């Protein structure tokens, strides 16, 4: 076995083409079996687990939420759920720029619970390091350097297959329902969801790259299970024009002028073509529930990407700060601020009545 592995490494080192051929072969093989994991997960679920169930099978102890909220607080009126891009290893290993972005959102919108521990490329919400069989391979690809540094595209390829499952008409319903269940579980872990709320929650799903598609795919189930107004913010997202558009309150698609990857969705998915008038995406466009906005010179990822910490040319502003500014300027926070003001007024009235007594 060791002799075989040694020969394999020598063969790979002999040229980039060999490495590329092996990687393509692995990805194609992985794509063939990718839906099997989703179906196995589905068959293992007990009746009643899927849906708004606070005793979901997800192991909370294995997840790290960046901004857990004190459950004794009474001023939480909205949830912000962040779904990462295809290049991420797990929800527990966000880039410094992503952590900067979410940390500042939490500071700016203190009555929103920030949920950062949903991994959109696993129906069981398990990062690549938690997969027993292939964990060594993914960890190797994540930590490789030198002449093997570019092998990390195996992670991207693997996550692209999960993105494809979310879009697929055969397996997408199972996959997206599982992600919706994980979202609710992590929302409840960040701050307990009140089942008897008089007013709908303000639920904001922020998805970048393939995370935008997974966010939209989960919307119909979240809409069914929660009393919430659901908004999706696509930060350079790639998505089809079918899932979620019939029920989402609004989609804000933010794009950088140097990002060509987000354009892929417009060409690959016929449901986003202007001539397909009956598609859910085009119907939402005509109803004014889709807004597209160019927010700066960001590329799709990297140091100059949406969450890059490099400074924009001829500016003291980092790319991630430009993205944060654009998100903070969206009208999605108006409802949240209004409810915060209303809650404060109610507290003032109660205190006045108590003082009078």
VMD Tcl script that draws the C-alpha trace (Angstrom):
set ca {
  {0.00 0.00 0.00}
  {2.78 2.43 0.95}
  {4.64 1.55 -2.24}
  {1.53 2.33 -4.29}
  {1.05 5.68 -2.54}
  {4.70 6.55 -3.12}
  {4.39 5.87 -6.84}
  {1.18 7.88 -6.97}
  {2.86 10.91 -5.38}
  {5.79 10.65 -7.82}
  {3.33 10.51 -10.72}
  {1.49 13.56 -9.44}
  {4.69 15.49 -8.88}
  {5.80 14.81 -12.45}
  {3.36 17.37 -13.77}
  {0.41 19.61 -13.07}
  {-1.57 17.84 -15.78}
  {-1.44 14.57 -13.85}
  {-2.73 16.28 -10.73}
  {-5.46 17.93 -12.74}
  {-6.53 14.65 -14.34}
  {-6.71 12.90 -10.98}
  {-8.69 15.76 -9.47}
  {-11.17 15.78 -12.35}
  {-11.59 12.03 -12.03}
  {-12.23 12.29 -8.29}
  {-14.75 15.08 -8.77}
  {-16.64 13.17 -11.45}
  {-16.72 10.09 -9.26}
  {-17.84 12.17 -6.31}
  {-20.60 13.73 -8.42}
  {-21.99 10.30 -9.28}
  {-22.41 9.42 -5.61}
  {-23.15 12.91 -4.23}
  {-26.96 12.47 -4.03}
  {-26.55 9.21 -2.10}
  {-25.49 11.05 1.05}
  {-28.62 13.20 0.92}
  {-30.89 10.20 0.46}
  {-29.19 8.25 3.26}
  {-29.61 11.24 5.57}
  {-33.30 11.46 4.64}
  {-33.91 7.77 5.35}
  {-32.24 8.05 8.75}
  {-34.58 10.82 9.95}
  {-37.30 9.89 12.38}
  {-40.89 11.07 11.83}
  {-41.35 14.57 13.21}
  {-37.67 15.54 13.11}
  {-37.96 17.66 9.98}
  {-39.70 20.95 10.48}
  {-39.86 23.27 13.43}
  {-38.57 20.85 16.01}
  {-36.34 22.14 18.77}
  {-35.03 18.63 19.44}
  {-33.50 18.26 15.99}
  {-30.80 15.66 15.51}
  {-28.04 18.25 14.91}
  {-25.38 18.10 17.61}
  {-25.16 21.64 18.90}
  {-21.93 21.03 20.80}
  {-19.99 20.63 17.53}
  {-20.88 24.09 16.20}
  {-19.48 27.50 17.00}
  {-21.72 30.52 16.67}
  {-19.77 33.76 16.58}
  {-22.43 35.87 18.25}
  {-24.54 33.78 20.59}
  {-27.20 35.88 22.33}
  {-28.06 35.85 26.02}
  {-31.43 33.98 26.14}
  {-32.63 36.27 28.96}
  {-32.79 39.22 26.56}
  {-36.21 40.29 25.36}
  {-35.30 42.66 22.54}
  {-34.43 40.14 19.79}
  {-36.81 40.67 16.89}
  {-34.84 39.37 13.93}
  {-32.40 36.69 12.87}
  {-29.56 37.00 10.36}
  {-28.39 33.65 8.96}
  {-25.10 33.62 7.04}
  {-24.50 30.91 4.41}
  {-20.93 30.65 3.18}
  {-19.50 30.28 -0.30}
  {-18.28 27.10 -1.98}
  {-14.67 27.67 -0.99}
  {-15.28 27.28 2.75}
  {-14.27 24.14 4.64}
  {-16.99 24.41 7.29}
  {-19.19 26.94 9.04}
  {-16.73 26.86 11.95}
  {-13.81 28.04 9.82}
  {-14.96 31.33 8.38}
  {-12.41 33.66 6.84}
  {-11.24 36.66 8.91}
  {-13.17 38.91 6.54}
  {-16.39 36.97 7.07}
  {-15.90 37.14 10.84}
  {-15.28 40.90 10.55}
  {-18.48 41.28 8.52}
  {-20.68 39.30 10.92}
  {-19.13 40.85 14.02}
  {-19.90 44.35 12.80}
  {-23.43 43.36 11.79}
  {-23.97 42.15 15.36}
  {-22.70 45.45 16.75}
  {-24.82 47.55 14.40}
  {-28.04 45.56 14.81}
  {-28.10 44.51 18.44}
  {-31.65 43.17 18.39}
  {-30.77 40.69 15.64}
  {-29.42 37.25 16.48}
  {-26.55 36.44 14.10}
  {-26.42 32.77 13.07}
  {-23.06 31.81 11.58}
  {-22.94 28.05 12.09}
  {-24.99 26.64 9.22}
  {-22.87 24.85 6.60}
  {-24.89 25.04 3.36}
  {-23.02 22.18 1.68}
  {-24.04 19.46 4.10}
  {-27.65 18.41 4.61}
  {-26.65 17.20 8.09}
  {-24.87 20.51 8.81}
  {-21.49 18.81 9.25}
  {-18.29 20.44 8.03}
  {-15.85 18.53 5.85}
  {-13.61 17.83 8.83}
  {-16.45 15.96 10.54}
  {-16.99 13.42 7.76}
  {-15.41 10.21 9.00}
  {-14.54 8.54 5.70}
  {-13.19 11.46 3.67}
  {-12.18 13.87 6.44}
  {-8.42 13.16 5.90}
  {-8.74 14.05 2.21}
  {-10.56 17.34 2.86}
  {-8.17 18.32 5.66}
  {-5.23 17.57 3.37}
  {-6.73 19.75 0.62}
  {-7.46 22.53 3.13}
  {-3.95 22.62 4.58}
  {-1.88 21.79 1.49}
  {0.85 24.24 0.54}
  {3.72 24.48 -1.89}
  {3.20 22.67 -5.18}
  {0.00 21.09 -3.80}
  {-1.57 24.38 -2.72}
  {-4.04 24.52 -5.59}
  {-5.49 21.14 -4.66}
  {-7.94 23.04 -2.47}
  {-10.14 23.25 -5.55}
  {-11.20 19.72 -4.59}
  {-13.15 21.34 -1.75}
  {-14.74 23.80 -4.14}
  {-15.59 21.00 -6.55}
  {-17.14 18.92 -3.79}
  {-19.25 21.88 -2.62}
  {-20.30 22.66 -6.18}
  {-21.89 19.18 -6.33}
  {-23.91 20.05 -3.21}
  {-24.94 23.29 -4.89}
  {-26.06 21.22 -7.88}
  {-28.15 18.96 -5.62}
  {-29.94 22.02 -4.22}
  {-30.90 23.02 -7.77}
  {-31.78 19.50 -8.94}
  {-35.53 18.84 -9.31}
  {-35.12 15.24 -8.09}
  {-33.07 15.69 -4.92}
  {-33.35 19.41 -4.24}
  {-36.53 19.19 -2.19}
  {-34.93 16.75 0.24}
  {-31.68 18.70 0.45}
  {-33.26 22.13 0.84}
  {-35.69 20.88 3.46}
  {-32.77 19.51 5.46}
  {-30.94 22.84 5.27}
  {-34.09 24.66 6.40}
  {-34.31 22.33 9.38}
  {-30.65 23.06 10.24}
  {-31.29 26.81 9.94}
  {-34.17 26.65 12.40}
  {-32.13 24.52 14.79}
  {-29.23 27.00 14.78}
  {-31.60 29.97 15.07}
  {-33.12 28.42 18.16}
  {-29.64 27.70 19.54}
  {-28.56 31.33 19.04}
  {-31.72 32.67 20.69}
  {-34.86 30.63 21.53}
  {-37.57 31.10 18.92}
  {-40.87 32.22 20.42}
  {-43.57 30.00 18.94}
  {-46.41 32.29 20.05}
  {-45.13 35.58 18.63}
  {-47.80 38.11 17.70}
  {-45.65 39.72 14.99}
  {-43.68 37.90 12.27}
  {-39.94 37.53 12.74}
  {-37.63 39.50 10.48}
  {-35.56 36.65 9.00}
  {-32.62 37.70 6.80}
  {-30.67 35.03 4.91}
  {-27.31 36.31 3.63}
  {-25.77 33.92 1.11}
  {-22.54 34.36 -0.80}
  {-21.61 32.40 -3.94}
  {-23.48 29.06 -3.85}
  {-24.87 29.90 -0.41}
  {-27.39 32.22 -2.09}
  {-28.92 29.28 -3.98}
  {-29.13 27.17 -0.83}
  {-30.72 30.10 1.02}
  {-33.39 30.46 -1.68}
  {-33.95 26.70 -1.71}
  {-34.72 26.72 2.02}
  {-37.17 29.65 1.84}
  {-40.37 27.66 1.03}
  {-39.85 25.41 4.07}
  {-38.87 28.24 6.40}
  {-41.97 30.10 5.23}
  {-44.10 27.04 6.02}
  {-42.61 26.39 9.46}
  {-42.04 29.90 10.80}
  {-44.10 33.04 11.26}
  {-41.51 35.20 9.51}
  {-40.92 37.75 6.79}
  {-38.02 36.26 4.84}
  {-35.51 38.35 2.92}
  {-32.55 36.92 1.00}
  {-29.41 38.98 0.45}
  {-27.22 37.53 -2.28}
  {-23.62 38.72 -2.00}
  {-22.17 37.75 -5.36}
  {-24.52 34.77 -5.31}
  {-25.02 32.18 -8.05}
  {-28.60 30.89 -8.11}
  {-31.33 29.49 -10.33}
  {-34.61 31.26 -11.02}
  {-37.00 28.74 -9.51}
  {-36.43 28.00 -5.81}
  {-37.82 30.42 -3.26}
  {-39.02 33.20 -5.52}
  {-42.70 32.45 -5.03}
  {-42.46 32.96 -1.26}
  {-39.48 35.21 -0.50}
  {-40.41 38.74 0.55}
  {-37.51 40.27 -1.37}
  {-34.18 39.27 -2.92}
  {-31.36 41.80 -2.93}
  {-28.59 40.74 -5.30}
  {-25.36 42.64 -4.57}
  {-22.57 42.32 -7.11}
  {-19.06 43.66 -7.58}
  {-17.91 45.14 -10.86}
  {-14.96 42.71 -11.03}
  {-17.00 39.59 -10.25}
  {-17.62 37.49 -13.34}
  {-18.55 34.32 -11.44}
  {-21.94 35.64 -10.29}
  {-22.85 36.12 -13.97}
  {-22.82 32.33 -14.45}
  {-26.34 31.94 -13.04}
  {-27.79 34.34 -15.61}
  {-26.53 32.18 -18.47}
  {-26.65 28.63 -17.09}
  {-30.22 28.64 -15.72}
  {-32.98 29.16 -18.33}
  {-35.35 30.22 -15.53}
  {-33.32 33.44 -15.29}
  {-33.43 34.23 -19.00}
  {-35.55 37.34 -19.72}
  {-37.60 35.50 -22.36}
  {-38.86 32.86 -19.91}
  {-41.65 35.08 -18.64}
  {-43.42 32.46 -16.53}
  {-40.40 31.55 -14.39}
  {-40.69 32.39 -10.67}
  {-37.63 34.66 -10.95}
  {-39.09 36.77 -13.77}
  {-42.47 36.93 -12.04}
  {-40.75 38.21 -8.89}
  {-38.88 40.75 -11.03}
  {-42.15 42.09 -12.46}
  {-43.62 42.29 -8.95}
  {-40.67 44.39 -7.76}
  {-39.42 41.74 -5.31}
  {-35.92 41.48 -6.83}
  {-33.36 44.29 -6.59}
  {-29.94 44.17 -8.22}
  {-27.23 46.57 -7.10}
  {-23.56 47.03 -7.95}
  {-21.78 47.84 -4.70}
  {-18.13 48.38 -5.65}
  {-15.05 46.92 -7.36}
  {-15.16 43.55 -5.57}
  {-14.19 40.32 -7.29}
  {-15.84 37.02 -6.37}
  {-13.39 35.95 -3.68}
  {-9.85 36.39 -2.43}
  {-8.18 39.52 -1.07}
  {-10.23 41.76 -3.36}
  {-13.44 39.78 -2.89}
  {-16.58 40.72 -1.00}
  {-14.99 39.77 2.32}
  {-11.41 40.68 1.44}
  {-9.40 42.66 3.97}
  {-7.24 44.30 1.34}
  {-7.82 48.02 0.87}
  {-9.49 49.28 -2.29}
  {-7.10 51.09 -4.64}
  {-6.82 54.80 -3.83}
  {-8.97 54.32 -0.74}
  {-8.59 53.55 2.97}
  {-11.65 51.29 2.83}
  {-11.30 47.52 2.83}
  {-13.37 45.48 0.37}
  {-15.27 43.86 3.25}
  {-16.06 47.30 4.69}
  {-17.57 48.29 1.34}
  {-19.72 45.15 1.40}
  {-20.76 45.80 5.01}
  {-21.75 49.36 4.14}
  {-23.89 48.18 1.22}
  {-25.70 45.61 3.37}
  {-26.32 48.11 6.18}
  {-27.89 50.52 3.68}
  {-30.52 48.03 2.53}
  {-34.11 48.70 3.71}
  {-34.23 45.26 5.34}
  {-33.39 46.82 8.71}
  {-36.34 49.24 8.78}
  {-38.75 46.68 10.22}
  {-36.15 45.64 12.79}
  {-35.55 49.23 13.89}
  {-39.24 49.93 14.07}
  {-39.84 46.93 16.28}
  {-36.91 47.92 18.48}
  {-38.41 51.37 18.94}
  {-41.82 49.85 19.67}
  {-40.33 47.50 22.24}
  {-38.62 50.40 23.99}
  {-41.86 52.38 24.05}
  {-43.66 49.41 25.59}
  {-40.96 49.11 28.26}
  {-41.27 52.82 29.02}
  {-45.04 52.53 29.37}
  {-44.68 49.56 31.75}
  {-42.15 51.44 33.87}
  {-44.40 54.50 33.97}
  {-47.36 52.37 35.12}
  {-45.20 50.72 37.78}
  {-43.99 54.12 38.99}
  {-47.59 55.36 39.15}
  {-48.62 52.39 41.23}
}
mol new
graphics top color blue
foreach p $ca { graphics top sphere $p radius 0.5 }
foreach p [lrange $ca 0 end-1] q [lrange $ca 1 end] { graphics top cylinder $p $q radius 0.2 }
display resetview
